Amino acid sequence: MRNTLGDLNNHLFAQLERLSDEELTGEKLADEINRAKAVTSVASQIIANGTLVLEGIKLTDDRLNANTKVPKMLEGGS
């Protein structure tokens, strides 16, 4: 399965590694910084959406017990 929070985490760490590349300078570094801003903006919206889903679950089941099915978008990646 694709597009889990685990995948998001992997993308964020990959972006961090690209930003840590000491060989990036000048315009290439500026481009990577802009890309990182875009990635973090989208990631923030994904996380906010996941939080909203969890809040909805909490409203229907106050205790997130073992019988509560976790939405696929919130499943961890491998």
C-alpha positions as semicolon CSV with decimal commas, in nm:
position;residue;x (nm);y (nm);z (nm)
1;M;0,000;0,000;0,000
2;R;0,116;0,353;-0,074
3;N;0,047;0,691;0,081
4;T;0,065;0,610;0,449
5;L;0,205;0,825;0,727
6;G;0,507;0,594;0,715
7;D;0,559;0,695;0,351
8;L;0,525;1,060;0,449
9;N;0,787;1,014;0,717
10;N;1,022;0,856;0,462
11;H;0,969;1,147;0,221
12;L;1,040;1,400;0,493
13;F;1,364;1,230;0,592
14;A;1,467;1,205;0,226
15;Q;1,407;1,579;0,192
16;L;1,617;1,641;0,503
17;E;1,900;1,435;0,350
18;R;1,883;1,642;0,029
19;L;1,901;1,963;0,231
20;S;2,202;1,826;0,420
21;D;2,400;1,778;0,098
22;E;2,700;2,006;0,151
23;E;2,767;2,013;-0,223
24;L;2,443;2,201;-0,286
25;T;2,513;2,570;-0,324
26;G;2,371;2,878;-0,489
27;E;2,070;2,829;-0,712
28;K;2,056;2,451;-0,659
29;L;2,041;2,503;-0,282
30;A;1,773;2,770;-0,323
31;D;1,571;2,532;-0,543
32;E;1,600;2,257;-0,281
33;I;1,494;2,496;-0,005
34;N;1,187;2,591;-0,208
35;R;1,111;2,224;-0,268
36;A;1,145;2,158;0,106
37;K;0,899;2,438;0,183
38;A;0,648;2,287;-0,059
39;V;0,696;1,938;0,083
40;T;0,651;2,056;0,441
41;S;0,342;2,255;0,346
42;V;0,177;1,949;0,190
43;A;0,295;1,729;0,478
44;S;0,137;1,966;0,728
45;Q;-0,197;1,937;0,548
46;I;-0,173;1,556;0,540
47;I;-0,098;1,549;0,912
48;A;-0,386;1,788;0,984
49;N;-0,618;1,565;0,781
50;G;-0,502;1,259;0,976
51;T;-0,564;1,445;1,302
52;L;-0,915;1,528;1,185
53;V;-0,981;1,162;1,104
54;L;-0,859;1,057;1,450
55;E;-1,077;1,319;1,617
56;G;-1,376;1,183;1,424
57;I;-1,299;0,833;1,544
58;K;-1,269;0,957;1,901
59;L;-1,612;1,116;1,876
60;T;-1,768;0,788;1,770
61;D;-1,563;0,569;2,004
62;D;-1,420;0,751;2,306
63;R;-1,153;0,493;2,374
64;L;-1,011;0,368;2,040
65;N;-1,039;0,007;2,154
66;A;-0,918;-0,300;1,969
67;N;-1,248;-0,319;1,779
68;T;-1,193;0,021;1,618
69;K;-1,063;-0,009;1,265
70;V;-0,783;0,236;1,184
71;P;-0,833;0,410;0,847
72;K;-0,587;0,297;0,579
73;M;-0,442;0,649;0,546
74;L;-0,319;0,624;0,906
75;E;-0,155;0,285;0,880
76;G;0,221;0,279;0,924
77;G;0,450;0,209;0,632
78;S;0,717;-0,055;0,622
